[in-house]
């Protein structure tokens, strides 16, 4: 499996380089234009570049995430692959978490980005990331992992952060969704999409796994340490990406709440500290 994971990861690196560089630098002629959605809302479509059929808000976020994936995600994946081939436990955990970020990212690109010339690249990336992620989970012996945890491991601190991260996402998205259900209105951020894809992925997957990881970690279960490392690495990369999206939206004059402006960068900063603490207290 080690060789297979290596091949899959190299393919992910090559294809994600193609996707991010194209998304950031590919330019075409054209101007923005107004579009009336199925729900009668008028949104501004970007009109140029790779994401020319996406809304102005979506493009500001997509380009910001492309920059983070290129500057943070891919180097992190390269470093993780190097440590993985050195048979380092930290490398295996880092690789699994980083693959989780790529899986989440390119599933969302595949189903959310308006159809463009990189559709098959996005599909290949999420497929490669999915199988590489599954194999990387399988190759980690959780019983060995449990023996490699130092006595100074900040179990309660990381558990509290994971609980906080899960409930933050839960409350943030429910605050956006519930009023629209009660008042039968269009939820904020729906724009040209037919449904809230990111919110569905977070509420159905990220929130439960974050809370489950925290519970298992508090109980000193071996799977708690594994899931916590995956959520921390994936979450950190995603929080950095979302913080960049927030900046991109501000620069593009896209409306954003003060809560989102403060929360995501703050959680990204705390996430860096938690991730460093986690890896410092796992022995190779």
NUBARO-156511 format. One record per residue: y, x, z of N, C-alpha, C in turn; residue in one letter. Coordinates in steps of 0.001 Angstrom, whole numbers, plus 500000, padded with zeros to 6 digits. Example, Ala and Ser with C-alpha at 12.3 -4.5 7.8 and 13.67 -1.06 7.14 Angstrom:
2
494310513190507800495500512300507800496700513200507800A/497750512850507080498940513670507140500030512900507870S/
***
This chain:
284
498788500829500000500000500000500000501255500858500000X/501158502045500556502332502906500657502897503237499272X/502017503559498341502456503870496982503048502642496301X/502421501497496501502912500254495902504304499914496417X/504500500038497742505810499777498334506856500714497750X/506467501982497570507397502954496997507819502589495582X/506853502196494767507158501809493378508058500581493337X/507716499576494146508516498350494185509945498648494632X/510084499516495635511416499839496165512252500585495140X/511649501508494417512373502231493368512867501264492293X/512018500321491913512427499310490933513595498478491456X/513557498134492743514650497378493356515948498184493304X/515855499475493595517043500333493565517648500370492164X/516799500559491155517285500648489765517922499332489317X/517232498217489567517741496918489127518986496494489904X/519029496804491201520214496430491983521413497280491596X/521194498524491194522287499333490647522856498666489399X/521963498201488538522386497502487318523179496241487659X/522659495457488597523292494180488950524655494382489595X/524745495316490538526008495492491262527088496128490389X/526723497151489635527720497819488771528238496854487712X/527327496053487146527752495060486151528665494019486785X/528289493540487955529089492526488631530484493002488980X/530596494272489361531900494814489770532776495187488572X/532176495834487577532995496465486533532994495761485172X/532038494861484940531982494214483628533135493222483476X/533934493422482469535092492568482237535029491967480832X/535503490740480731535632490092479424536991489399479378X/537399489047478189538629488274478061538413486862478572X/539487486164478806539368484787479267540292484513480431X/540548483252480669541422482837481757540737481779482605X/541218481638483815540665480618484702541012479227484177X/540170478267484533540427476891484101539914475932485163X/540432474729485152540033473715486122538766473005485672X/537949472636486651536683471963486371536494470837487381X/536118469665486896535863468525487781534379468462488107X/534062468504489386532667468527489831532051467130489772X/530738467076490023530029465788490038530582464845491101X/531187465415492137531720464597493224533215464332493075X/533726464655491881535109464308491590536147465292492084X/535707466440492601536665467448493049537060468355491886X/538277468849491918538747469785490902538765471191491493X/538017472111490865537976473494491338538438474424490226X/538845475624490622539288476622489651538124477543489302X/537726477565488032536651478444487555537268479753487097X/536608480867487429537195482202487234537521482493485772X/536583482260484871536866482330483438536704483670482754X/536363484747483482536181486056482838535167486887483608X/534655487945482963533685488823483602532291488224483671X/531418488890484392530039488416484517529983487032485159X/530839486812486150530823485558486898531857484562486360X/532043484536485051533119483730484480532926482227484658X/531697481772484901531465480340485084531361479941486555X/531644480890487445531670480583488877533102480297489327X/533228479648490468534553479342490989535259480620491451X/536560480521491583537346481676492024536887482141493405X/536581481185494280536091481519495614534744482239495541X/533811481717494718532487482316494590532558483730494027X/533460483951493073533589485271492457534128486285493468X/535107485873494278535650486791495286534564487225496259X/533633486318496565532538486644497478531454487478496787X/531125487118495539530059487827494818530430489281494558X/531656489522494129532099490890493856532133491702495156X/532611491077496245532632491759497539531224492140497978X/530266491222497790528892491546498171528296492604497253X/528638492580495975528173493632495064528645495006495542X/529893495059496003530441496333496487529686496816497711X/529408495890498653528672496264499869527237496668499538X/526594495946498632525219496290498235525187497667497597X/526182497964496764526246499266496095526568500392497074X/527509500148497976527989501208498871527176501343500152X/526539500256500595525799500273501862524316499977501657X/524019498863500959522639498417500830521733499409500111X/522172499874498950521334500795498157521168502150498850X/522242502782499367522036504032500124521110503846501325X/521229502697502000520358502422503138518900502314502687X/518685501703501538517338501555500992516760502913500589X/517590503761500003517154505115499616516761505917500861X/517617505870501895517329506592503135516062506061503790X/515917504736503808514724504126504414513463504535503676X/513539504576502344512369504965501539511986506415501811X/512985507277501951512734508697502259512018508832503600X/512517508130504634511899508193505962510521507547505955X/510377506499505154509096505812505028508033506761504484X/508378507541503475507412508471502885507155509682503781X/508034509880504770507779510892505790506894510324506902X/506480509061506715505619508350507666506290508161509023X/507615508020509011508356507777510241508350506284510564X/508095505953511812508105504561512233509483503944512026X/510520504696512357511885504201512147512135503909510667X/511559504737509808511707504523508373511044503230507935X/509869502927508489509167501687508146509977500463508581X/510541500538509788511333499421510301512632499257509509X/513266500377509213514521500335508450514273499795507050X/513170500220506432512838499751505092512570498244505091X/511826497763506074511507496339506137512774495501506294X/513655495914507199514893495181507408515798495201506190X/515887496346505525516742496462504340516175495640503185X/514860495632503041514232494780502024514516493308502313X/514590492958503597514960491589503968516344491229503471X/517260492189503542518621491964503024518600491730501513X/517858492562500786517798492414499328517102491109498932X/516070490733499685515380489470499413516337488293499577X/517045488266500684517990487178500963519105487156499910X/519629488328499592520755488429498649520382487896497283X/519250488344496749518955488001495354518239486662495192X/517712486097496276517323484692496207518579483848496040X/519608484164496830520849483396496750521522483567495393X/521498484768494809522076484982493479521307484196492426X/519986484156492575519153483482491576519417481986491519X/519659481380492679519793479918492713521233479437492831X/522180480367493107523566479939493302524515480380492197X/524375481631491757525297482129490730525133481323489449X/526249480962488825526174480261487544525390481123486559X/524578480474485744523697481200484815524489482241484024X/524010483488484065524663484560483308523612485520482753X/524050486597482137523144487514481427522213488281482371X/522454488233483687521606488950484642520627488032485377X/520439486822484868519558485873485545518154486448485764X/517580487057484751516230487622484888516214488827485827X/517324489561485876517428490687486809517421490175488244X/518192489128488515518203488535489855516810488030490234X/516148487373489294514817486832489557513825487951489850X/513889489023489052513005490174489277513293490819490634X/514566490906490987514939491538492257514420490765493461X/514545489436493419514057488705494593512527488709494632X/511863488725493476510408488784493453509909490135493972X/510494491216493467510121492559493930510379492708495423X/511536492201495875511892492312497293510932491526498164X/510510490359497688509588489527498454508263490248498685X/507665490779497611506354491422497757506456492745498511X/507545493489498283507743494737499023507939494447500508X/508666493380500817508903492996502209507594492616502898X/506771491819502233505482491405502813504585492618503071X/504522493515502105503683494706502264504213495623503365X/505532495746503449506118496628504468505889496072505870X/505856494739506004505515494128507300504060494431507651X/503191494315506646501746494511506871501407495944507264X/502205496887506797501859498295507022502268498777508411X/503027497957509139503463498331510481502454497806511503X/501907498712512303500974498344513371501797497988514610X/501848496695514947502702496272516056502229496833517396X/500943497114517527500436497694518769500918499135518938X/500977499864517831501519501226517869503016501167518160X/503691500207517523505137500047517743505434499843519220X/504650499018519877504869498727521294504782499998522146X/503907500909521751503744502159522501504872503152522241X/505635502926521176506708503848520812508069503445521382X/508091502335522136509343501866522718509632502661523992X/510836503208524121511178503986525311511492503053526479X/511487503600527683511741502785528878513209502353528951X/514072503022528184515504502667528193515859501628527133X/514864501094526443515131500129525383515927498942525935X/517106498637525360517969497560525887517469496172525476X/516324495790526003515645494573525580516491493320525815X/517066493196527002517848492003527336519150491945526524X/519769493094526323521030493138525566520814492716524119X/519777493261523481519487492909522087519048491455521988X/518256490990522959517832489583522963519042488657523043X/519988488992523918521191488174524060521987488143522750X/522092489296522089522818489345520817522129488489519759X/520801488537519707520065487734518732520221486243519008X/520179485857520294520448484463520656521842484063520193X/522807484928520468524196484655520126524367484529518616X/523724485429517863523799485396516407523208484091515865X/522044483710516393521408482478515945522253481251516228X/522779481142517450523582479981517813524940479984517129X/525482481171516845526738481243516112526587480647514719X/525524481047514021525265480493512689524991478996512759X/524208478592513762523875477177513922525135476324514094X/526001476725515015527213475951515294528209476031514144X/528313477207513520529267477380512423528936476458511255X/527645476407510885527270475585509736527218474108510085X/526761473758511296526749472344511687528170471789511778X/529096472635512183530507472227512245531030471859510860X/530464472482509836530873472191508459530096470989507887X/528830470853508270527960469859507638528049468480508291X/527983468429509625527893467149510336529062466209510023X/530321466674510064531423465753509743531304465134508353X/530814465922507367530677465378506009529589464307505945X/528544464451506779527485463445506822527972462169507505X/528736462337508568529235461179509310530260460400508485X/531169461147507837532274460512507107531975460287505632X/530751460698505203530362460564503792531381461225502863X/531738462472503215532698463238502424532031464490501868X/532740465224501032532218466461500449532405467596501449X/531341468307501826531494469399502796532308470557502224X/533003471248503106533788472412502694532848473470502117X/533218474033500976532424475096500371531402474645499365X/531267473334499157530288472862498178530706473233496757X/531980473054496450532555473409495155531717472866493999X/531264473752493099530522473287491913529019473177492163X/528565473550493379527137473524493669526668472095493945X/525366471879493798524818470556494060524432470388495522X/524269471513496246523940471448497667524352472757498335X/524227472815499653524631473992500427523441474939500581X/523277475842499648522098476718499608522087477708500766X/523187478428500972523248479442502030523018478810503396X/523646477661503616523483476987504901522026476560505111X/521367476108504047519958475728504143519088476939504479X/519376478085503847518606479303504113518827479792505538X/520078479751505997520380480224507349519790479311508416X/520002477996508260519523477051509273518003476929509280X/517380477068508104515934476910508021515139478173508284X/515792479340508143515043480597508264515677481580509253X/516937481952509009517568483004509804517750482586511257X/518259481374511487518478480910512858517163480846513653X/516097480204513126514844480159513894514249481550514153X/514297482440513156513715483777513337514522484589514352X/515844484463514322516691485184515287516377484730516712X/516275483423516918515997482893518256514571483218518690X/513611483095517766512221483446518079512107484924518437X/512791485780517700512776487216517980513291487493519385X/514384486818519748514960487014521076513991486596522171X/513318485467521979512359484969522974511181485936523124X/510610486360521991509467487284522031509865488634522618X/511102489059522339511582490337522874511737490253524391X/512256489140524870512396488954526320511035488982527007X/510008488486526308508655488452526867507898489764526635X/508579490747526027508001492069525752506801492004524815X/506809491035523917505747490911522931505979491897521788X/504887492453521250505006493461520190505715492922518957X/505418491666518598506070491083517425507555490869517651X/507958490746518895509380490615519201510155491849518798X/509587493034519055510250494287518680510342494422517161X/509267494026516471509262494118515008510279493151514392X/510215491875514801511127490884514234512579491190514587X/512802491702515798514165492044516211514742493143515326X/513910494139515004514391495232514148514703494731512739X/513861493832512232514084493270510890515369492451510855X/515537491560511842516727490709511891517992491542512092X/517915492575512940519096493397513193519545494135511936X/518601494766511235518968495532510028519435494593508929X/518646493544508658519040492571507638520353491909508005X/520470491506509281521670490838509748522890491729509677X/522719493007510027523843493936509974524367494081508555X/523456494323507606523870494461506201524544493189505700X/523990492035506091524550490758505647525893490489506299X/526040490841507564527316490641508263528412491520507663X/528052492739507277529024493606506599529422492984505264X/528422492451504550528696491809503258529593490585503434X/529300489757504453530113488552504681531527488938505106X/531655490009505905532989490477506282533774490905505051X/533081491571504114533733491955502852534105490725502034X/533233489701502075533540488447501373534813487811501932X/534938487838503255536123487274503909537386487986503422X/537318489316503354538453490094502849538740489738501391X/537665489639500588537831489285499182538471487922499004X/538092486972499852538673485634499766540142485629500155X/540466486412501173541871486515501590542716487128500473X/542200488193499860542931488857498771543071487960497551X/542135487017497378542188486100496233542889484781496576X/543505484744497766544223483540498223543313482316498322X/542046482549498681541099481449498901541193481038500371X/541343479747500664541469479303502055540245479688502893X/540496480134504118539413480503505030539880480243506444X/538961479872507323539342479549508697539522480824509523X/540340480721510554540564481853511458539260482255512137X/538433481250512468537156481521513124536274482434512270X/536168482131510973535357482946510069535970484326509883X/537306484378509893538017485643509719537760486603510878X/537563486040512059537365486865513256535887487085513564X/535103485999513480533713486044513942532849487041513189X/532861486987511851531927487812511081532196489320511242X/533453489795511136533683491228511391533319491634512816X/533584490751513796533257491063515187531744491202515364X/530993490275514792529535490339514886528989491543514111X/529629491904513006529197493090512252529367494351513098X/530477494439513798530736495606514663529713495678515790X/529470494537516446528482494508517527527087494792516971X/526821494285515763525527494523515129525249495993514894X/526281496750514538526127498202514361525674498840515673X/526329498449516769525989499003518085524547498644518460X/524172497384518255522822496936518606521756497669517788X/522030497865516498521064498533515625520886499996516011X/521989500656516339521921502052516792521118502142518085X/521387501251519019520646501237520277519157501022520052X/518827500120519135517418499839518844516708501081518321X/517281501732517333516600502873516707516608504119517603X/517606504224518464517625505354519400516526505251520442X/516039504035520671515026503819521702513649503512521138X/513430503932519882512094503903519280511717505338518944X/510616505797519481510221507182519296509318507345518073X/509566508415517322508681508739516202507602509723516631X/
***
